[in-house]
Amino acid sequence: MQQMTPQFFGRIGRLGLIVFFCLTLGLMTAGATLAADYVVGGLFSITGPQSYLGEPERNSLEMAVAEINAKGGIKGKKVKAVIYDDEGDANKARLNATKLIDRDKVIAIIGPSLTPTSMAMIPITQPAKVPVISCAAGVGITAPAKERPWVFKTAQTDQLAVSRIYQYLKKHNINKIAIITVSSSFGASGKEQLNKQAPNAGINIVAQEVFGEKDTDMTPQLTKIRSTSPQAVICWGTGPAPAAVAKNMKDLKIDIPLIQSHGAASKKFIEYAGEAAEGIIMPAGKIAVYKDLPDQDPQKAVIANYVKKYEEKFKSPVSGFGGYARDAAAMLFTAMEKAGGDKAKIRQELENIKNFPGVSGVFNMSPDDHNGLGPDAFVMVKIEKGTWKLID
């Protein structure tokens, strides 16, 4: 038996300290695991030509996360947002989606901002069974829902936008139109809907032209359009290019109504187009004219609260595009209050959302509809003196 010398007690003391340290570290690690954040991904076009979409979306997600955490988080856990910039590039959207899933271990993704980047990401997120709530408009992002059970979206669809535009044209006895669309999946989807819905709406499309996302002069296309004598022109695109269409029409003195898609419904478009923006008509979310809504409208209070908080925090004008991310976060957090971090249960809870008033509309999801919005999500507006006027 070893003699109990001071050295022996020293060794025991050191051993005890080591054991104590290891036990403490283990408990701390276990505690950290128990209290780990819920990690949510964000993927937006924060820089590049489409930054007017992605920047307010990023801001809105960050604001929503800060608000939920200030209230104590969800089920006792904080929410952490990991946000990447895809720059409007489909390849970067795919790479960042992979990173969010494999490295960051997100339980859901909000975004992307665009139809092309959303479509590019779906083959990554769908097999991984990660819920996605896109902020883009293309109807094909979620349809058919049975084939894309993990994909949802908050932006009003181009299908609804075309329906609303044709309703307006019919009301004003305009039935002979020309269309000019961007050469992207957003433009292709819009063009498809414009052609598909035209016969039933009594619309005759007499000219169809296309422009590139980075084009700055559409004079040749508009000259062809003028030769067909349409009663109105519908432009379908996002970014600076639709503003160039407006300027070119003004320069060519094509003095007929120009109707833009909902993809141009932002203050940034008005800035791009300058004086040429005056008189342009488009479908827009109610946020553009929320002060003119009746008090009983279920969206009015939601929009007013969002506008106030956003503009106070970021010192910049709010946009409906940021509202897409706000609505996505609000519905995701509502689903997580019931499902926690279980991705399959989150997906199910999102699909069960009913009568949910948001910035972008009143959402009613179902197994057959992962957008959940109706035609009343759009109003028709006209740009007058640098702002929006409700016209229908």
C-alpha positions in Angstrom: 0.0 0.0 0.0 1.4 3.4 -1.0 2.4 5.7 1.8 0.1 8.7 2.0 2.8 11.4 1.5 2.2 15.0 0.6 3.1 14.1 -3.0 0.4 11.4 -2.9 -2.2 14.0 -1.8 -0.9 16.3 -4.5 -1.4 13.7 -7.2 -4.9 13.0 -5.8 -5.7 16.7 -5.8 -4.5 17.1 -9.4 -6.5 14.1 -10.4 -9.6 15.4 -8.7 -9.2 18.7 -10.5 -9.0 16.9 -13.8 -12.1 14.8 -13.1 -13.9 17.9 -11.9 -13.0 19.8 -15.0 -14.0 17.0 -17.3 -17.4 16.6 -15.5 -18.0 20.3 -15.6 -17.1 20.5 -19.3 -19.4 17.6 -20.0 -22.3 19.2 -18.2 -21.6 22.5 -19.9 -21.5 20.8 -23.3 -24.7 19.0 -22.5 -26.3 22.2 -21.4 -25.2 24.0 -24.5 -26.7 21.2 -26.6 -30.0 21.4 -24.8 -30.0 25.2 -25.2 -28.8 25.2 -28.9 -30.3 27.8 -31.2 -32.9 26.9 -33.8 -30.9 27.7 -37.0 -32.9 29.2 -39.9 -31.4 29.9 -43.3 -31.8 33.0 -45.4 -30.8 33.2 -49.1 -31.4 36.5 -50.9 -30.1 38.6 -53.8 -28.6 41.2 -51.5 -26.1 42.6 -54.0 -26.3 43.0 -57.8 -29.0 44.3 -60.0 -31.8 42.7 -57.9 -30.5 44.1 -54.6 -33.7 46.2 -54.2 -35.4 42.8 -53.6 -32.8 41.0 -51.5 -31.7 43.8 -49.2 -35.2 44.5 -47.7 -35.8 40.8 -47.5 -32.6 40.3 -45.5 -33.4 43.2 -43.3 -36.9 41.9 -42.6 -35.7 38.4 -41.7 -33.1 39.9 -39.3 -35.8 42.1 -37.7 -38.2 39.2 -37.3 -35.5 37.1 -35.6 -34.6 39.9 -33.2 -38.3 40.3 -32.3 -38.9 36.7 -31.6 -35.8 36.4 -29.5 -36.7 39.5 -27.5 -39.9 37.7 -26.6 -37.9 34.7 -25.3 -37.5 32.7 -28.5 -39.4 29.6 -29.4 -39.9 26.8 -26.8 -37.1 28.3 -24.7 -34.6 28.4 -27.5 -33.2 31.4 -29.4 -33.5 31.6 -33.2 -30.4 32.2 -35.2 -30.5 33.3 -38.8 -27.6 32.4 -41.2 -28.0 34.5 -44.3 -26.2 34.3 -47.6 -26.1 36.5 -50.7 -26.7 34.7 -54.0 -26.2 37.9 -56.0 -29.1 36.8 -58.2 -27.0 34.0 -59.6 -28.5 30.5 -59.9 -25.2 28.7 -59.3 -24.5 30.6 -56.2 -28.0 29.9 -55.0 -27.4 26.2 -55.4 -24.0 26.4 -53.6 -25.3 28.4 -50.7 -28.3 26.1 -50.3 -26.0 23.2 -50.0 -23.9 25.1 -47.5 -27.0 26.0 -45.4 -28.1 22.3 -45.3 -24.8 20.5 -44.9 -22.7 22.9 -42.9 -25.1 25.2 -41.1 -27.7 22.4 -40.4 -30.7 24.8 -40.9 -34.2 23.5 -40.1 -35.7 25.8 -42.8 -34.7 28.3 -45.5 -36.4 31.6 -46.3 -35.8 32.8 -49.9 -34.4 33.1 -52.5 -35.6 36.4 -53.9 -36.0 35.4 -57.6 -37.8 32.8 -59.6 -34.6 31.5 -61.3 -32.7 31.2 -58.1 -35.6 29.5 -56.4 -36.0 27.0 -59.2 -32.3 26.3 -59.1 -32.3 25.6 -55.4 -35.3 23.2 -55.3 -33.3 20.1 -56.5 -31.0 20.7 -53.5 -33.6 21.3 -50.8 -36.3 18.9 -51.9 -34.3 15.7 -51.5 -32.8 17.0 -48.2 -36.4 17.5 -46.9 -35.8 21.0 -45.7 -38.8 23.3 -45.7 -38.3 26.3 -48.1 -40.4 29.5 -48.2 -39.5 31.3 -51.4 -39.9 35.1 -51.8 -40.2 34.9 -55.6 -43.3 35.1 -57.8 -43.1 32.3 -60.4 -46.2 30.0 -60.1 -43.9 27.0 -61.0 -41.9 27.4 -57.7 -44.7 25.6 -55.8 -47.0 24.1 -58.4 -47.9 21.4 -58.5 -47.6 21.3 -54.7 -48.0 17.5 -54.5 -44.7 17.2 -56.4 -42.9 19.8 -54.3 -44.2 19.1 -50.8 -41.3 20.9 -49.1 -41.6 24.2 -51.0 -43.8 27.2 -50.1 -43.8 30.8 -51.2 -45.2 34.1 -49.9 -45.0 36.3 -53.1 -48.2 36.7 -55.0 -47.9 34.5 -58.2 -47.6 35.7 -61.7 -50.8 33.8 -62.4 -52.7 36.0 -60.0 -50.9 39.1 -61.3 -51.9 38.4 -64.9 -55.5 37.7 -63.9 -55.6 41.0 -62.1 -54.2 42.9 -65.0 -56.6 41.4 -67.5 -59.5 42.2 -65.2 -58.4 45.8 -65.2 -58.0 45.9 -69.0 -61.4 44.4 -69.6 -62.9 47.0 -67.3 -61.3 49.8 -69.4 -62.2 48.2 -72.8 -58.6 47.4 -73.7 -58.4 44.1 -75.7 -55.4 44.5 -78.1 -52.1 44.4 -76.4 -48.4 43.8 -76.9 -46.1 42.1 -74.4 -42.4 42.4 -73.8 -40.8 40.0 -71.3 -37.4 39.4 -69.7 -35.5 36.4 -70.9 -35.4 34.6 -67.5 -37.7 32.1 -65.8 -39.6 35.0 -64.3 -40.2 36.4 -67.7 -41.0 33.0 -69.2 -43.5 32.2 -66.5 -45.2 35.6 -66.9 -45.2 35.2 -70.7 -46.8 31.8 -70.3 -49.6 33.2 -68.1 -50.2 36.2 -70.4 -50.7 33.9 -73.3 -52.6 31.2 -71.4 -55.2 33.6 -69.8 -55.6 35.9 -72.9 -58.4 33.9 -74.7 -60.7 33.6 -71.8 -60.1 37.3 -70.9 -60.9 38.4 -74.5 -57.4 39.7 -75.0 -55.6 39.7 -78.4 -51.8 39.7 -78.1 -50.6 41.3 -81.3 -46.9 41.4 -80.6 -44.5 39.5 -78.3 -40.9 40.7 -77.7 -38.1 39.7 -75.3 -35.2 41.6 -73.7 -32.2 40.5 -71.6 -31.9 41.1 -67.9 -29.0 43.5 -68.5 -30.2 45.2 -71.6 -30.4 49.0 -71.5 -32.0 49.8 -74.9 -35.2 48.1 -76.1 -35.8 50.6 -78.9 -35.8 47.9 -81.7 -38.3 45.7 -79.9 -40.6 48.7 -79.1 -40.4 49.9 -82.7 -41.7 46.6 -83.8 -44.4 46.7 -81.2 -45.5 50.2 -82.3 -46.0 48.9 -85.9 -48.8 46.6 -84.6 -50.8 49.4 -83.1 -51.7 47.9 -79.7 -53.9 49.7 -77.1 -51.4 48.9 -74.3 -48.0 47.4 -73.6 -47.4 44.9 -70.8 -43.8 44.6 -69.6 -42.7 41.7 -67.5 -39.4 41.9 -65.7 -37.4 42.9 -62.6 -34.4 45.1 -62.0 -33.3 48.1 -64.1 -34.4 46.7 -67.5 -38.2 47.4 -67.1 -37.3 51.0 -66.3 -35.4 51.2 -69.6 -38.5 50.0 -71.4 -40.4 52.9 -69.8 -37.7 55.4 -70.9 -37.6 54.0 -74.4 -41.4 54.2 -74.8 -41.3 57.8 -73.7 -38.4 58.6 -76.2 -40.3 56.9 -79.0 -43.5 58.8 -78.0 -45.5 55.6 -77.8 -48.4 57.3 -76.0 -50.4 54.3 -74.8 -50.7 52.7 -71.3 -47.6 50.9 -70.1 -48.4 48.2 -67.5 -45.6 46.7 -65.6 -45.6 43.4 -63.6 -45.6 43.3 -59.9 -41.9 42.7 -60.1 -41.5 46.4 -60.7 -43.6 47.4 -57.7 -40.9 49.2 -55.7 -39.6 52.7 -55.0 -36.4 51.5 -56.7 -38.2 51.1 -60.0 -39.5 54.7 -59.7 -35.9 55.8 -59.1 -34.6 53.9 -62.1 -37.3 55.1 -64.4 -37.3 58.8 -63.3 -39.8 60.9 -65.2 -40.7 58.0 -67.4 -42.4 56.3 -64.4 -45.2 58.8 -64.4 -48.5 57.2 -65.3 -47.3 53.6 -65.3 -49.9 51.1 -64.1 -49.2 47.7 -62.3 -50.6 45.2 -59.9 -49.1 45.6 -56.4 -49.4 44.3 -52.9 -51.6 46.3 -50.6 -48.5 47.7 -48.8 -48.1 50.2 -51.6 -51.3 51.9 -50.6 -52.1 50.5 -47.2 -53.2 53.9 -45.8 -56.0 54.0 -48.3 -57.4 50.6 -47.2 -60.5 50.4 -45.1 -59.9 49.8 -41.4 -61.6 46.5 -41.5 -59.2 45.1 -44.0 -57.4 42.3 -42.1 -54.0 43.3 -43.6 -54.1 47.0 -42.8 -52.9 46.7 -39.1 -50.3 44.1 -40.0 -48.9 46.2 -42.8 -48.9 49.4 -40.7 -47.0 47.7 -37.8 -44.4 46.3 -40.3 -43.9 49.6 -42.0 -43.5 51.5 -38.7 -40.9 49.0 -37.3 -39.0 48.6 -40.5 -38.6 52.3 -41.3 -37.7 53.2 -37.7 -35.0 50.5 -37.6 -33.5 50.8 -41.1 -34.2 54.5 -41.8 -35.2 53.6 -45.4 -38.5 53.1 -47.2 -40.3 49.8 -46.8 -41.2 47.6 -49.8 -43.5 44.8 -50.5 -40.5 42.6 -51.3 -39.3 42.9 -47.7 -42.9 41.9 -46.8 -42.4 38.6 -48.5 -39.6 37.7 -46.0 -41.5 39.1 -43.1 -44.5 36.9 -43.9 -42.3 33.9 -44.4 -40.6 34.4 -41.0 -44.0 35.0 -39.3 -45.5 31.8 -40.7 -42.3 29.8 -40.0 -42.2 30.9 -36.4 -45.9 30.1 -36.0 -45.2 26.6 -37.3 -42.2 26.2 -35.1 -44.2 27.1 -32.0 -46.0 23.8 -32.5 -43.3 21.8 -34.2 -40.1 23.0 -32.6 -37.1 22.1 -34.7 -38.7 19.0 -36.4 -38.5 19.7 -40.1 -41.2 17.3 -41.1 -43.6 18.7 -38.5 -42.7 22.3 -39.6 -43.6 21.4 -43.2 -46.9 19.9 -42.0 -47.7 23.0 -39.9 -47.0 25.3 -42.8 -49.3 23.4 -45.0 -52.1 23.7 -42.4 -51.9 27.5 -42.1 -55.3 29.2 -42.5 -56.6 32.7 -42.4 -53.2 34.1 -41.7 -53.1 37.9 -42.4 -49.7 39.0 -43.7 -48.2 41.9 -45.5 -48.6 40.2 -48.8 -52.2 38.9 -48.3 -54.3 36.5 -46.2 -52.7 33.1 -46.5 -54.6 29.8 -46.7 -52.2 27.0 -47.4 -53.3 23.5 -48.3 -51.8 20.2 -49.7 -52.7 21.5 -53.2 -51.7 25.2 -52.7 -48.4 26.2 -51.1 -48.8 29.9 -51.8 -52.3 30.2 -50.3 -53.2 33.6 -51.8 -56.2 34.7 -53.8 -56.7 37.6 -56.4 -57.5 40.0 -53.5 -53.8 40.0 -52.6 -53.3 42.5 -55.5 -54.6 46.0 -56.1 -54.0 48.0 -59.2 -51.9 51.1 -58.8 -50.7 54.0 -60.9 -47.5 56.0 -60.3 -48.2 59.6 -59.8 -45.7 62.2 -58.7 -43.2 59.6 -57.6 -45.6 57.5 -55.5 -48.5 55.0 -55.8 -52.1 55.8 -56.3 -54.8 53.2 -55.8 -56.9 53.0 -59.0 -58.7 49.7 -58.7 
